[in-house]
């Protein structure tokens, strides 16, 4: 099915949110298909970064761990690991600053070479800025297809070894006369989200290769049932929107759990989702709006407006869509059965407006094939495993090692969840079973052995957003406890920020008194300052 206008518009923000982001609790096919379609890091005001930076490849081993049984049968070959670089500020003695691309095509990160933190760091330190692609993403394929057997080399351990190998062997075109490999040159890693955790692990596992790392929104604690994803939204989100969402979800859950087919069909018809067989798929589709929280960004050009639009609809003081008025009596009855009769007036308006917004934003773009968009129980789709099915990479990683399954069922009974309790572990693991025949929980211990919440090392910076839904998987999680921030071990929480808000930036002529906002501006200035201090330390030891 072709992606229509709503899906295409969302690609404009994909580069900043990456694939740890999903606006749904579980990724339905409509989201997975976006990962097959080439995305872009462009905003209307920018030049295409792919025309500015040449792509290069370094041959790296497919299998770095020939003695580990997990990778049997072993492979002796190599594959091309793609990278780009910008050496316009380089002077002798400057660092190599490597942005790890993480769980998306490296080309989605090229905008950060133009403007963003790594650009700022390269300019301030006379360094080279690099974007390095992760194995099994973009064009960095070690295998001929994405069958489950051929995905066995897709582990964080193998990818960490890739980046260490890169820094020990890279030769930059035009700088062949200089030895810029580690440790002859100071290599410093940056990453956001999954890549943030990745570069934190890189610093602790390869300290002789990487002089320093900056882990932004790094999800260093792998968590199987990550119901906490929605907690920052509940705590920091607009109170009226949060309350309306909780009450709507509770109404629909209560009705669905009565196992009354007539009532279930009324809910499906209200939202234009009659084609969906599973009630959990209906509720997963309705999680789209609240899930837009992570896509918020301080730069209006790449901010995803989904969350604001959703909240604006369900908290409006009037009914916004005439097309929903005929459903008023049905909605009032559902509210009564759902146990919220005392809130009938407010909830009726909110549910009618949600129905209108869903029809416009989710149903209309997929009107030809609702099942193809939102049915997560799609064995035919999951069976595809040729190299064009690039959506398979990140689900394989979270099904095998990382977890982060975002459930409503895991929310404590004392809290009204923001997504349905029908969204439970068996539902979110559907893709694991059907795409990869994985029927056991992810082995999060493989990841958490690297340090989890408590990972710490000299010249490892931990940067997080106060309101980030991934904060509770990071060293800034409330359960992790406080730390003192120092130049050697920076520990910075960006006030009001969501997901790796320090990563992107503006051209000089785009900055205003309010952009970047003061907390981001201060954080980026601190990052430049401590990296410069790290470089002084490096030079002093030469």
C-alpha positions, 0 to 999 in steps of 0.5 A: 500500500502506498504511503499517503500524505499523513505518513509522508509528512511524518517522515520529516521528523523521523531523523530526530526521533529515530525508530525507538520512537513509535507513536503507537504502543506497538508498531503496526504495519503502517509504521513499519512500512515507513522504515522501508521507504527512504526517509529524509532529514530535510526541512524546507529551509535546508540543502539536501545533505546527501548532495553535500557529503560523500558516502564512503565505506570501510570493510569490517568483519561480519563476525568479530567473535569467532569463538562465541556459539551465539554466532554459529555458523560463523562467517569469515567475510567482511561487509561495507560499513557506510560513513560520511565526514566533514573535515572543514574545521580540521587542524592537526591535533583535532579530534575525530567526533563520531556520531553513531547512527543507531537504529536508522539509516545513517543518511537520516543523520546527515543534517547534524553535520550541517548544524547540530552538536557534532558540527559545533564540537568539530568547529570548537575543537578543530575536529572532524565530524563523522556519521557512522552507520550501524550494521543492518541499517541503511546500506550496511548489510552483512548478509544477503537477506533478513531471515531470522538466521541471517539476523544472528549477527545483529547484536549490540556487541557486534556493532560496538566492535564495528565502531571500534574497528572503524576508529582503528582503521579509518583513513579519511579521503584527502587526509591520507597523509595523516594518521587519524586512527585511534589512539593516535588521534582522540576519538570521541563518540556521540549518540542519541537514544539507542545510539546514546546507550551504545556510545556509553557502552563503547566508552566502557568496553573500548576505553583504549579506542574512544577517548570520550563519549556523550550519551544523550537520552541513552537507554542504558537499562534494557527493560522488558515491560517498559510501561513507564514510557508513558509516565513523563507524559502523565506527569508533565503533559497538559493536565486536561489532556492527560485526564481526558485520555485516561478516562477515554481509555478506561471507558473503552477498556471497560466496555471491551473487557465485557466481551460483548460483540455488539458493544465492541462493534460500536466502538470500532464503528465509532472510530472507523476501524470496523475492519480490525478483528482484534480489540487490542489493534483498535486500542493500539491505533488509538494510542497514536495521539498520546504517543506523539509526545516524544516527537516534540522538539524545540525547533519548530521546523522539525517539531512533530505537531501530533501530540498538540493536535491530539490534545487540542481535539480532545480538550476542545470546548465544542464538538469540532466535527459535524460528521460525528454528531450522529454518534452522540447517543452511542458515545453517551451509552458507552460512557455510561457502561464504561462507568463514567456517567458523571462525566458524560458531557465532557467525555462525550465531547472528547470522544466525539472529537477523538473520533473525528480526529482519528477519521481525519488523521488515521483512517482517511490516509488508510481508507483503502486498507485499514487492515493493511495499516493497523492489523498487527496480526499480519503473518503475510507481512511479517513473512517478508525478509528480503533486504528491502524489509528494513523494518525487521532490524530494530524489532529483531533487536528489541525482541532478542535483547532490548525489550522496551515493550510499551504496555498498558497492562503493566501500569500499576492498578492505582494509576489510570493508564494512558494506553489500553490495558489490552496492550499487554506483553503477548500483544506487543510480542506479536511481531517477535513471534510472527516475524522471527519465531521468537517465543521467549522474552528478550535477554535484557541481561546481555545489555544490562551487564554493561552497567544499566542505570549505574554506568559511569566512566571518566569522560563519559557524559550522560545527557537526558531530557527532563520530560523524555519518555525514555528517561526511566531507562536512563541513568537519570531515572528516578530509581537510579539516584542523583549524581554530581556533575563534573567535567570528567563525568558530566551528568546533565538533565535538560529542563523541559526537554524530551528526546536528545534535544541537544543533538540538533541545531540551527544555522547562525542566521536562524538563531533567535532570542528564544531558539535554541531555548535557554536550557538547550543552549546552555547544555550545548555550551557545556558540552563544547566546554567539557569536550575542549577540557577533555582535549586539553587532557588528551594533549597533556598526556601525549 
